[in-house]
């Protein structure tokens, strides 16, 4: 069975882009990553030395490992703070030299947004679990601010790239939107979302499914588990765990749904469970 870190690295590189690129911007043309392309023990050691809780920072660390150990690129700068008039105005994720010796600036992100058709203060229909974030705000900052940070300070950059992965979550009782944001990739990964008062919707498609609350930073690769794994919850167990959570906290919970095949449990859906007040509360 593939290790968690190896699965997360392969997902990071191989999963579909969350965004379509506007005219004049480039994408990272990185080849498919296979487990045979790297040493799992080296990756494990790397992750242990860069222990992260935040999903975004973990995603960056996996890319850092990929650029160094799989592609053998020279990392010129990583996480470089950019200051102007004594204050920090941004950060460059990666400056690296590719196989041709060209200097490249790459901005990375892994994002999750929930589709809601209702009008709201954000003006977006694709809002983050933390409702202060939305798809349009993120992509505008990415292309109009972050990628431009290198233009003055590193004029010899020959390629500026956006590397954005993630997933859009749709409510099972809401019709799929017919119009998507211009920059949202049409083949984006999908999941589901429900409110805390809709827990009866969990398990409807597979009464024999098992469940687990995903723990940060491992929100990336699809989950799998051995058939004998006793940590997986039944539908009654996950509903009780979520009810207990929302009596104390308002923070969203990411739940993986696993269905049985002949050899193991495999993820069949991923569900964000949010409070009944979302998106009006910022978690």
Residue, then its C-alpha position, 0 to 999 in steps of 0.5 A: x500500500x502506498x505511504x501517505x506522503x508518497x500518495x500526497x506527492x503523486x497527487x500534488x503533481x498529477x492531479x488536475x489543475x484547479x484553474x484555467x490560465x488566462x492569456x499571457x500566463x504560463x503553467x508548469x509543464x511538469x511530467x507525471x510523477x510516479x512512485x518509482x521516481x523517488x525514494x519513499x524513505x527520502x521523502x519520509x525523512x523530508x516530511x519529518x524534517x518539515x513537519x507541517x499542520x497547515x495544508x498549504x505549507x505541506x503542499x509547498x514542501x512536497x513541491x520543494x521535494x519534487x523540484x529538488x529530488x525528482x527534477x534536480x532543479x536548482x532552487x534559487x529562492x523559496x519563500x522569499x519575503x518581498x518588502x517595500x518601504x519597510x513592510x512585507x508586501x508578499x512572498x515568492x514561493x519558488x524561484x528555480x532554474x530548469x533543465x535549460x538553466x532558465x530562471x522560473x518563478x512559480x506560485x503554488x496553492x492548494x485550495x478548496x471551495x464550496x459551491x453555493x448558489x445563494x447571493x452573499x456578501x463575498x459576491x462569489x458562489x465558490x467560497x472557502x470553508x473559511x468564508x473569508x476566502x473565495x475563488x475569485x479573490x484567490x485567482x485575482x491575487x495570484x495573477x495580479x499580485x503574486x506572479x508580478x512580484x518578480x517582475x521588478x526584482x528578478x527581471x531575468x525570470x523567463x517563465x512565470x507559472x501558476x501551479x494550483x490544485x484543489x477541489x470544488x465541493x457541491x451540495x447534493x441537493x443543489x443543481x450543478x451550476x451551468x456557468x463557472x468562473x472563467x478561470x475555473x478548470x472544467x475538469x476540476x476535482x469534485x466533492x460534496x458538502x452538507x450542513x451540520x443539520x443534514x448529517x442524514x445525507x451521509x451514507x445514503x449512496x452506500x449504507x455499508x460505507x466507512x468514514x473518517x475525519x481527515x486530519x491536516x495536513x493530509x487533505x490531498x491524496x484519496x484515502x485508502x485503508x485495510x479491510x481490518x482497519x478498526x479506526x474507520x467509523x460506520x455511518x452512525x459513528x461518524x454522525x455522532x462524532x460530527x454532532x459532538x464536534x458541532x456542539x462545541x465548535x463551528x469549524x468545518x470538518x472534512x470527511x472521507x467516505x470509503x467503499x469496500x472493494x475486494x482488497x481494501x477500503x478506497x475513498x469514494x467521496x469527500x465531504x465538507x461538513x459546515x455549520x448551519x451558519x456558514x458562510x456567514x461565520x468565519x471559521 
